[in-house]
Amino acid sequence: MAFADLSAADLVVDAVYAGGTRGNTGDEPIARLIRGVGNQGGFRFAGSRAKGTVSLVVLYTTGTEVDWPDHLDVETGIFTYYGDNKKPGQDLHGTPRGGNALLRDAFAASHGTEGDRLASVPPFFLFQKAASTGRAVRFRGLLAPGGPALTPDDELAAIWRTTSGKRFQNYRARFTVLDHSRISRSWIQHLLDGGSPTEGDCPPAWANWVKGRTYLPLLAPATTVVRSKAEQLPGDREGQAILEAVRRHFEGVEHGFEPCAVALWRLMAPRTGACDVTRPSRDGGRDAIGQYILGPPASTIAIDFALEAKCYAAGNAVGVREVSRLISRLRHRNFGVLVTTSYFHRQVQEEIHDDGHPIALICGKDIVDVLRQHGYASLSAVQLWLEQNFPRV
């Protein structure tokens, strides 16, 4: 949408809103879309947090800050956002914009009564920097704190980071994108004028959440089942260096990558139970065998899986032969996991999808992404993780 029309525009999920062309901060489109929220920073809100009059909050992310990897899972509707205490020297809640204090208060109130949510949890609007040049942004949806399958500790957690030998805390917050495709201009104006967030042209998904903390997530299953080589390898230099560090750590001892692949899988699937790495001479097409646990603690179900690990160079694709070897070893009601530091050939992906084989394909980019999501965002942090957990002998 053109910059001149933004002040009257609705917010449509995944629509791009253009910035101006004057070459200064006045080109910022969010301030024009939602007056009063400012034109800088990740936290922008209308009203006063100190006075308890915040009527709405804008969360803005570039999506490219590797140390703080904000992430939207479009298939589940869960958005992970990092707070605004991103350097040492200040208290967790002592940030200039008060973003972390706002998160603390909103998440606490979200677990209260309907009245608490109505009075103390403003609607959150998510914007992300668009891939196009300039200041254009993409609207990603209406957010509610927490999620239907998250514990309070999962929803908002204070995590430690270290920079230049100095430790500090920041929040990792998880939200749910609610199932509503268009936020009307009339509701935005109603909020800015101080109206009740559940009145006016309020989205039903927000009203339902306020009333009973009922989440109606915007679920968007992927239609693309085949990823290109470029989509399977990190596109930034730091990510490429991280992946190369993993390869080099196991150079000449590729079998040593197998326990690392298991550890990476555990980061992606934390309910993985017992998992045994097989001996090289007896792997039978499986580098590891394990169990994935489902159900409550008193009545769990364990699903067996087989894992294969391929520590390949970036230019060496995993082909049909490697995957066929794993498929042949899968038993009824088992699933497979194939982890590689490279990428999967197109034919492999097509055959697995078309034939319905229960195999998770984890490529080089997936490895870098999961390491970053768990705090290993720099080359030095990954190297230390490798040395501590997989020492070379």
QUIHUQUI-V922942 format. One record per residue. N is the residue number from 1. PHI is phi in degrees with one decimal (NA if undefined). BURIAL is 1 if it has 9 or more other ideal C-beta (glycine too) atoms within 8 Angstrom, else 0. D_CENTER is the distance of its C-alpha to the mean C-alpha in Angstrom with 2 decimals. Layout:
BEGIN
n=N phi=PHI burial=BURIAL d_center=D_CENTER
n=N phi=PHI burial=BURIAL d_center=D_CENTER
END
This chain:
BEGIN
n=1 phi=NA burial=0 d_center=26.77
n=2 phi=-66.5 burial=0 d_center=29.36
n=3 phi=-59.3 burial=1 d_center=29.18
n=4 phi=-66.7 burial=0 d_center=32.52
n=5 phi=-99.6 burial=0 d_center=31.41
n=6 phi=-66.2 burial=1 d_center=28.27
n=7 phi=-65.4 burial=0 d_center=30.07
n=8 phi=-112.7 burial=0 d_center=31.03
n=9 phi=-84.6 burial=1 d_center=27.95
n=10 phi=-75.8 burial=0 d_center=25.89
n=11 phi=-103.3 burial=1 d_center=22.09
n=12 phi=-110.8 burial=1 d_center=21.07
n=13 phi=-55.8 burial=1 d_center=17.58
n=14 phi=70.2 burial=0 d_center=16.60
n=15 phi=-76.1 burial=1 d_center=19.98
n=16 phi=-102.0 burial=1 d_center=20.50
n=17 phi=-117.1 burial=1 d_center=22.71
n=18 phi=-73.1 burial=1 d_center=24.87
n=19 phi=-90.2 burial=1 d_center=25.78
n=20 phi=-80.1 burial=1 d_center=29.40
n=21 phi=-125.6 burial=0 d_center=31.62
n=22 phi=-83.3 burial=0 d_center=33.56
n=23 phi=87.5 burial=0 d_center=31.62
n=24 phi=-140.0 burial=0 d_center=30.80
n=25 phi=-65.1 burial=0 d_center=28.38
n=26 phi=-66.7 burial=0 d_center=30.12
n=27 phi=-80.3 burial=1 d_center=28.28
n=28 phi=-66.7 burial=1 d_center=25.01
n=29 phi=-77.4 burial=1 d_center=24.32
n=30 phi=-63.7 burial=1 d_center=22.37
n=31 phi=-62.2 burial=1 d_center=25.48
n=32 phi=-84.3 burial=1 d_center=27.54
n=33 phi=-67.5 burial=1 d_center=25.37
n=34 phi=-132.9 burial=1 d_center=25.30
n=35 phi=-65.0 burial=0 d_center=28.25
n=36 phi=91.0 burial=0 d_center=28.35
n=37 phi=-97.6 burial=1 d_center=24.74
n=38 phi=84.1 burial=0 d_center=25.51
n=39 phi=-124.4 burial=0 d_center=24.34
n=40 phi=-143.2 burial=0 d_center=22.42
n=41 phi=91.3 burial=1 d_center=19.50
n=42 phi=-81.4 burial=1 d_center=16.03
n=43 phi=-103.1 burial=1 d_center=17.80
n=44 phi=-139.8 burial=1 d_center=20.61
n=45 phi=-142.5 burial=1 d_center=22.60
n=46 phi=-97.0 burial=1 d_center=25.99
n=47 phi=102.9 burial=1 d_center=28.49
n=48 phi=-120.3 burial=0 d_center=28.96
n=49 phi=-68.3 burial=1 d_center=26.84
n=50 phi=-61.1 burial=0 d_center=29.97
n=51 phi=-91.7 burial=0 d_center=32.05
n=52 phi=71.9 burial=0 d_center=29.55
n=53 phi=-116.3 burial=0 d_center=29.70
n=54 phi=-68.1 burial=1 d_center=26.11
n=55 phi=-97.3 burial=1 d_center=26.06
n=56 phi=-162.0 burial=1 d_center=22.63
n=57 phi=-129.6 burial=1 d_center=19.63
n=58 phi=-105.5 burial=1 d_center=17.79
n=59 phi=-104.8 burial=1 d_center=14.39
n=60 phi=-117.2 burial=1 d_center=14.24
n=61 phi=-134.1 burial=1 d_center=11.72
n=62 phi=-80.5 burial=0 d_center=12.79
n=63 phi=74.5 burial=0 d_center=9.47
n=64 phi=-125.2 burial=0 d_center=11.68
n=65 phi=-82.9 burial=1 d_center=12.19
n=66 phi=-68.2 burial=1 d_center=11.78
n=67 phi=-71.0 burial=0 d_center=12.94
n=68 phi=-131.2 burial=1 d_center=10.35
n=69 phi=-80.5 burial=1 d_center=7.11
n=70 phi=-53.1 burial=1 d_center=5.67
n=71 phi=-148.0 burial=0 d_center=2.66
n=72 phi=-107.0 burial=1 d_center=4.52
n=73 phi=-90.0 burial=1 d_center=5.50
n=74 phi=-69.9 burial=0 d_center=9.02
n=75 phi=-77.6 burial=0 d_center=10.90
n=76 phi=-102.8 burial=0 d_center=10.30
n=77 phi=81.1 burial=1 d_center=9.75
n=78 phi=-92.9 burial=1 d_center=7.29
n=79 phi=-114.9 burial=1 d_center=5.75
n=80 phi=-102.9 burial=1 d_center=4.95
n=81 phi=-132.1 burial=1 d_center=7.81
n=82 phi=-100.7 burial=1 d_center=10.28
n=83 phi=-67.8 burial=1 d_center=13.93
n=84 phi=-107.8 burial=1 d_center=16.87
n=85 phi=-102.1 burial=1 d_center=18.65
n=86 phi=-109.1 burial=0 d_center=17.67
n=87 phi=-153.6 burial=0 d_center=21.06
n=88 phi=-66.3 burial=0 d_center=23.84
n=89 phi=111.1 burial=0 d_center=26.82
n=90 phi=-146.8 burial=0 d_center=25.90
n=91 phi=-67.8 burial=0 d_center=25.14
n=92 phi=-51.2 burial=1 d_center=21.70
n=93 phi=-102.9 burial=1 d_center=22.94
n=94 phi=-98.9 burial=0 d_center=25.29
n=95 phi=-74.7 burial=1 d_center=23.29
n=96 phi=-56.4 burial=0 d_center=25.38
n=97 phi=-87.3 burial=0 d_center=23.40
n=98 phi=70.2 burial=1 d_center=22.89
n=99 phi=-64.8 burial=1 d_center=19.22
n=100 phi=-67.9 burial=1 d_center=18.59
n=101 phi=-63.9 burial=1 d_center=21.76
n=102 phi=-64.7 burial=1 d_center=20.64
n=103 phi=-61.4 burial=1 d_center=17.46
n=104 phi=-55.4 burial=1 d_center=19.80
n=105 phi=-69.2 burial=1 d_center=22.31
n=106 phi=-67.7 burial=1 d_center=20.18
n=107 phi=-69.4 burial=1 d_center=18.39
n=108 phi=-64.1 burial=0 d_center=21.84
n=109 phi=-67.7 burial=1 d_center=23.53
n=110 phi=-63.0 burial=1 d_center=21.08
n=111 phi=-95.5 burial=0 d_center=22.66
n=112 phi=-90.0 burial=1 d_center=26.13
n=113 phi=-84.6 burial=0 d_center=28.48
n=114 phi=-57.4 burial=0 d_center=28.27
n=115 phi=-64.0 burial=0 d_center=30.22
n=116 phi=-62.9 burial=1 d_center=27.77
n=117 phi=-65.4 burial=1 d_center=24.86
n=118 phi=-63.9 burial=1 d_center=27.22
n=119 phi=-86.3 burial=0 d_center=28.45
n=120 phi=-125.1 burial=1 d_center=25.55
n=121 phi=-120.0 burial=1 d_center=22.21
n=122 phi=-75.9 burial=1 d_center=22.09
n=123 phi=-61.6 burial=1 d_center=20.07
n=124 phi=-108.7 burial=1 d_center=16.87
n=125 phi=-110.5 burial=1 d_center=16.49
n=126 phi=-100.5 burial=1 d_center=13.39
n=127 phi=-123.3 burial=1 d_center=14.41
n=128 phi=-131.4 burial=1 d_center=13.00
n=129 phi=-58.5 burial=1 d_center=15.40
n=130 phi=-77.2 burial=0 d_center=16.93
n=131 phi=-69.6 burial=0 d_center=17.66
n=132 phi=-69.6 burial=0 d_center=21.32
n=133 phi=-72.4 burial=0 d_center=23.41
n=134 phi=81.9 burial=0 d_center=24.36
n=135 phi=-101.4 burial=0 d_center=22.66
n=136 phi=-59.8 burial=1 d_center=21.47
n=137 phi=-128.8 burial=1 d_center=18.37
n=138 phi=-115.7 burial=1 d_center=16.57
n=139 phi=-81.8 burial=1 d_center=16.28
n=140 phi=-107.1 burial=1 d_center=13.10
n=141 phi=136.9 burial=1 d_center=14.57
n=142 phi=-91.4 burial=1 d_center=16.06
n=143 phi=-109.6 burial=1 d_center=14.04
n=144 phi=-119.5 burial=1 d_center=15.49
n=145 phi=-60.7 burial=1 d_center=14.64
n=146 phi=85.8 burial=1 d_center=13.60
n=147 phi=-162.9 burial=1 d_center=13.35
n=148 phi=-66.6 burial=0 d_center=16.05
n=149 phi=-118.2 burial=0 d_center=15.24
n=150 phi=-107.1 burial=1 d_center=14.07
n=151 phi=-81.7 burial=0 d_center=16.71
n=152 phi=-54.6 burial=1 d_center=17.45
n=153 phi=-68.2 burial=0 d_center=16.48
n=154 phi=-73.6 burial=0 d_center=12.98
n=155 phi=-68.8 burial=1 d_center=12.75
n=156 phi=-139.1 burial=1 d_center=13.94
n=157 phi=-134.0 burial=0 d_center=14.66
n=158 phi=-88.4 burial=0 d_center=16.60
n=159 phi=-114.3 burial=1 d_center=15.69
n=160 phi=-94.3 burial=0 d_center=18.13
n=161 phi=-135.9 burial=1 d_center=17.99
n=162 phi=-127.6 burial=0 d_center=21.04
n=163 phi=-131.5 burial=0 d_center=22.25
n=164 phi=53.2 burial=0 d_center=25.79
n=165 phi=77.9 burial=0 d_center=26.66
n=166 phi=-109.1 burial=0 d_center=25.83
n=167 phi=-95.2 burial=0 d_center=23.53
n=168 phi=-159.9 burial=1 d_center=21.68
n=169 phi=-113.0 burial=1 d_center=19.16
n=170 phi=-145.1 burial=1 d_center=16.24
n=171 phi=-87.8 burial=1 d_center=14.17
n=172 phi=-114.1 burial=1 d_center=10.63
n=173 phi=-114.0 burial=1 d_center=10.45
n=174 phi=-121.4 burial=1 d_center=8.83
n=175 phi=-120.5 burial=1 d_center=10.32
n=176 phi=-114.0 burial=1 d_center=11.37
n=177 phi=-76.9 burial=1 d_center=12.20
n=178 phi=-80.8 burial=1 d_center=15.87
n=179 phi=-80.3 burial=1 d_center=17.95
n=180 phi=-153.3 burial=1 d_center=20.05
n=181 phi=-84.7 burial=0 d_center=20.38
n=182 phi=-139.2 burial=0 d_center=22.67
n=183 phi=-94.9 burial=1 d_center=23.10
n=184 phi=-73.7 burial=0 d_center=26.78
n=185 phi=-61.6 burial=0 d_center=28.40
n=186 phi=-65.7 burial=0 d_center=30.78
n=187 phi=-71.3 burial=1 d_center=28.14
n=188 phi=-58.4 burial=1 d_center=26.64
n=189 phi=-65.7 burial=0 d_center=30.23
n=190 phi=-58.2 burial=1 d_center=31.03
n=191 phi=-65.0 burial=1 d_center=28.28
n=192 phi=-64.3 burial=1 d_center=29.45
n=193 phi=-83.6 burial=0 d_center=32.98
n=194 phi=91.0 burial=0 d_center=32.18
n=195 phi=-74.3 burial=0 d_center=32.32
n=196 phi=-63.6 burial=0 d_center=30.87
n=197 phi=-66.0 burial=1 d_center=27.29
n=198 phi=-97.4 burial=1 d_center=28.36
n=199 phi=-113.1 burial=0 d_center=31.32
n=200 phi=67.0 burial=1 d_center=31.99
n=201 phi=-90.7 burial=0 d_center=29.88
n=202 phi=-68.0 burial=1 d_center=27.09
n=203 phi=-61.1 burial=1 d_center=24.53
n=204 phi=-55.4 burial=0 d_center=25.42
n=205 phi=-63.6 burial=1 d_center=21.85
n=206 phi=-73.8 burial=1 d_center=21.89
n=207 phi=-61.4 burial=1 d_center=25.43
n=208 phi=-64.4 burial=1 d_center=24.66
n=209 phi=-67.0 burial=1 d_center=21.85
n=210 phi=-63.6 burial=1 d_center=24.25
n=211 phi=-68.2 burial=0 d_center=27.09
n=212 phi=-135.6 burial=0 d_center=25.76
n=213 phi=52.8 burial=0 d_center=22.07
n=214 phi=-94.3 burial=0 d_center=21.64
n=215 phi=-92.3 burial=1 d_center=18.25
n=216 phi=-118.3 burial=1 d_center=18.55
n=217 phi=-72.4 burial=1 d_center=15.05
n=218 phi=-83.2 burial=1 d_center=14.84
n=219 phi=-97.4 burial=0 d_center=14.42
n=220 phi=-137.5 burial=0 d_center=14.56
n=221 phi=-57.3 burial=0 d_center=15.41
n=222 phi=-67.5 burial=0 d_center=15.38
n=223 phi=-98.2 burial=0 d_center=18.90
n=224 phi=-91.7 burial=0 d_center=18.62
n=225 phi=-104.2 burial=0 d_center=19.29
n=226 phi=-117.5 burial=0 d_center=20.52
n=227 phi=-98.8 burial=1 d_center=18.57
n=228 phi=-73.1 burial=0 d_center=20.76
n=229 phi=-58.0 burial=0 d_center=21.37
n=230 phi=-62.4 burial=0 d_center=19.68
n=231 phi=-75.2 burial=0 d_center=16.44
n=232 phi=-101.4 burial=1 d_center=16.61
n=233 phi=-124.3 burial=1 d_center=17.31
n=234 phi=-60.3 burial=1 d_center=15.59
n=235 phi=-94.2 burial=0 d_center=17.00
n=236 phi=-105.0 burial=0 d_center=17.34
n=237 phi=-64.5 burial=0 d_center=20.13
n=238 phi=-64.3 burial=1 d_center=18.34
n=239 phi=-64.0 burial=1 d_center=16.10
n=240 phi=-63.2 burial=1 d_center=19.36
n=241 phi=-67.3 burial=1 d_center=21.13
n=242 phi=-63.3 burial=1 d_center=18.70
n=243 phi=-65.8 burial=1 d_center=19.18
n=244 phi=-65.8 burial=1 d_center=22.88
n=245 phi=-64.5 burial=1 d_center=23.13
n=246 phi=-63.5 burial=1 d_center=21.99
n=247 phi=-60.9 burial=1 d_center=24.61
n=248 phi=-66.4 burial=0 d_center=27.30
n=249 phi=-62.4 burial=1 d_center=26.88
n=250 phi=-108.3 burial=1 d_center=27.98
n=251 phi=-64.0 burial=0 d_center=30.45
n=252 phi=85.4 burial=0 d_center=33.66
n=253 phi=-134.6 burial=0 d_center=32.29
n=254 phi=-57.6 burial=0 d_center=29.75
n=255 phi=-61.6 burial=0 d_center=30.32
n=256 phi=-68.6 burial=1 d_center=28.67
n=257 phi=-73.2 burial=1 d_center=25.31
n=258 phi=-62.9 burial=1 d_center=25.43
n=259 phi=-63.2 burial=1 d_center=24.63
n=260 phi=-66.4 burial=1 d_center=21.79
n=261 phi=-62.8 burial=1 d_center=20.40
n=262 phi=-63.4 burial=1 d_center=20.79
n=263 phi=-63.2 burial=1 d_center=18.94
n=264 phi=-64.9 burial=1 d_center=15.96
n=265 phi=-63.0 burial=1 d_center=16.12
n=266 phi=-62.3 burial=1 d_center=16.33
n=267 phi=-63.9 burial=1 d_center=13.06
n=268 phi=-80.4 burial=1 d_center=11.48
n=269 phi=-128.2 burial=0 d_center=14.09
n=270 phi=-64.4 burial=0 d_center=15.20
n=271 phi=-91.2 burial=0 d_center=18.10
n=272 phi=-68.8 burial=1 d_center=19.81
n=273 phi=-94.3 burial=1 d_center=23.37
n=274 phi=-59.2 burial=0 d_center=26.27
n=275 phi=-147.1 burial=1 d_center=25.83
n=276 phi=-114.3 burial=0 d_center=28.78
n=277 phi=-82.2 burial=0 d_center=28.94
n=278 phi=-82.6 burial=1 d_center=32.10
n=279 phi=-73.0 burial=0 d_center=34.88
n=280 phi=-55.1 burial=0 d_center=35.09
n=281 phi=-82.2 burial=0 d_center=38.44
n=282 phi=-133.1 burial=0 d_center=37.47
n=283 phi=-75.5 burial=1 d_center=33.94
n=284 phi=57.5 burial=0 d_center=35.25
n=285 phi=89.4 burial=1 d_center=32.36
n=286 phi=-132.8 burial=1 d_center=29.79
n=287 phi=-82.2 burial=1 d_center=28.52
n=288 phi=-155.5 burial=1 d_center=27.25
n=289 phi=-129.1 burial=1 d_center=27.64
n=290 phi=-158.3 burial=1 d_center=25.80
n=291 phi=-132.0 burial=1 d_center=24.88
n=292 phi=-110.3 burial=1 d_center=21.85
n=293 phi=-99.6 burial=1 d_center=22.60
n=294 phi=-123.7 burial=0 d_center=22.39
n=295 phi=95.7 burial=0 d_center=24.07
n=296 phi=-73.7 burial=0 d_center=25.24
n=297 phi=-55.1 burial=0 d_center=26.77
n=298 phi=-82.5 burial=0 d_center=30.27
n=299 phi=-151.4 burial=0 d_center=29.84
n=300 phi=-89.0 burial=1 d_center=27.33
n=301 phi=-121.0 burial=0 d_center=27.23
n=302 phi=-107.1 burial=1 d_center=26.65
n=303 phi=-105.8 burial=1 d_center=25.72
n=304 phi=-75.8 burial=1 d_center=26.87
n=305 phi=-141.9 burial=1 d_center=25.03
n=306 phi=-120.2 burial=1 d_center=26.09
n=307 phi=-122.8 burial=1 d_center=24.10
n=308 phi=-118.0 burial=1 d_center=25.20
n=309 phi=-125.2 burial=1 d_center=24.17
n=310 phi=-128.2 burial=1 d_center=25.16
n=311 phi=-89.7 burial=1 d_center=25.14
n=312 phi=-107.1 burial=1 d_center=26.03
n=313 phi=-69.7 burial=0 d_center=26.37
n=314 phi=-59.5 burial=1 d_center=24.22
n=315 phi=-89.4 burial=0 d_center=27.15
n=316 phi=-107.2 burial=0 d_center=27.86
n=317 phi=-78.2 burial=1 d_center=26.20
n=318 phi=-81.8 burial=1 d_center=26.01
n=319 phi=-106.3 burial=1 d_center=28.64
n=320 phi=-62.3 burial=1 d_center=30.24
n=321 phi=-59.7 burial=0 d_center=32.40
n=322 phi=-64.2 burial=1 d_center=29.67
n=323 phi=-71.9 burial=1 d_center=27.83
n=324 phi=-60.8 burial=0 d_center=31.19
n=325 phi=-61.5 burial=1 d_center=32.03
n=326 phi=-69.8 burial=1 d_center=29.07
n=327 phi=-58.0 burial=1 d_center=29.74
n=328 phi=-66.5 burial=0 d_center=33.36
n=329 phi=-97.8 burial=1 d_center=32.50
n=330 phi=-78.0 burial=1 d_center=30.36
n=331 phi=-95.2 burial=0 d_center=32.33
n=332 phi=-59.0 burial=0 d_center=32.31
n=333 phi=67.5 burial=0 d_center=29.24
n=334 phi=-96.6 burial=1 d_center=27.47
n=335 phi=-132.2 burial=1 d_center=24.32
n=336 phi=-119.9 burial=1 d_center=23.53
n=337 phi=-131.7 burial=1 d_center=20.85
n=338 phi=-122.5 burial=1 d_center=21.47
n=339 phi=-111.9 burial=1 d_center=19.75
n=340 phi=-136.6 burial=1 d_center=20.88
n=341 phi=-85.8 burial=1 d_center=20.53
n=342 phi=-117.2 burial=1 d_center=21.64
n=343 phi=-147.2 burial=1 d_center=21.04
n=344 phi=-104.7 burial=1 d_center=22.51
n=345 phi=-60.9 burial=1 d_center=25.50
n=346 phi=-57.1 burial=0 d_center=25.33
n=347 phi=-61.3 burial=0 d_center=28.07
n=348 phi=-60.9 burial=1 d_center=26.18
n=349 phi=-63.0 burial=1 d_center=23.23
n=350 phi=-64.0 burial=1 d_center=25.76
n=351 phi=-68.0 burial=1 d_center=27.92
n=352 phi=-62.8 burial=1 d_center=25.27
n=353 phi=-69.6 burial=1 d_center=24.12
n=354 phi=-66.3 burial=0 d_center=27.71
n=355 phi=-90.8 burial=0 d_center=29.14
n=356 phi=69.8 burial=0 d_center=26.46
n=357 phi=-73.3 burial=1 d_center=26.03
n=358 phi=-80.8 burial=0 d_center=23.45
n=359 phi=-129.4 burial=1 d_center=21.83
n=360 phi=-90.6 burial=0 d_center=18.23
n=361 phi=-102.0 burial=1 d_center=18.17
n=362 phi=-114.1 burial=1 d_center=16.04
n=363 phi=-101.6 burial=1 d_center=16.77
n=364 phi=-59.4 burial=1 d_center=16.77
n=365 phi=-65.2 burial=1 d_center=13.63
n=366 phi=-60.8 burial=1 d_center=11.74
n=367 phi=-61.4 burial=1 d_center=13.57
n=368 phi=-63.5 burial=1 d_center=12.69
n=369 phi=-61.5 burial=1 d_center=8.90
n=370 phi=-71.0 burial=1 d_center=9.16
n=371 phi=-64.1 burial=1 d_center=11.78
n=372 phi=-64.7 burial=1 d_center=9.99
n=373 phi=-65.2 burial=1 d_center=7.21
n=374 phi=-105.6 burial=0 d_center=10.51
n=375 phi=96.5 burial=0 d_center=12.45
n=376 phi=-98.2 burial=1 d_center=14.34
n=377 phi=-96.6 burial=1 d_center=13.60
n=378 phi=-115.4 burial=1 d_center=17.26
n=379 phi=-60.1 burial=1 d_center=19.94
n=380 phi=-64.4 burial=0 d_center=22.06
n=381 phi=-66.7 burial=1 d_center=19.48
n=382 phi=-69.1 burial=1 d_center=18.89
n=383 phi=-61.8 burial=1 d_center=22.66
n=384 phi=-66.0 burial=0 d_center=23.35
n=385 phi=-59.5 burial=1 d_center=21.01
n=386 phi=-65.7 burial=1 d_center=22.92
n=387 phi=-65.9 burial=1 d_center=26.27
n=388 phi=-75.9 burial=0 d_center=25.84
n=389 phi=-96.9 burial=0 d_center=24.55
n=390 phi=-136.1 burial=1 d_center=26.33
n=391 phi=-63.2 burial=0 d_center=29.47
n=392 phi=-77.3 burial=0 d_center=31.68
n=393 phi=-112.9 burial=0 d_center=35.18
END
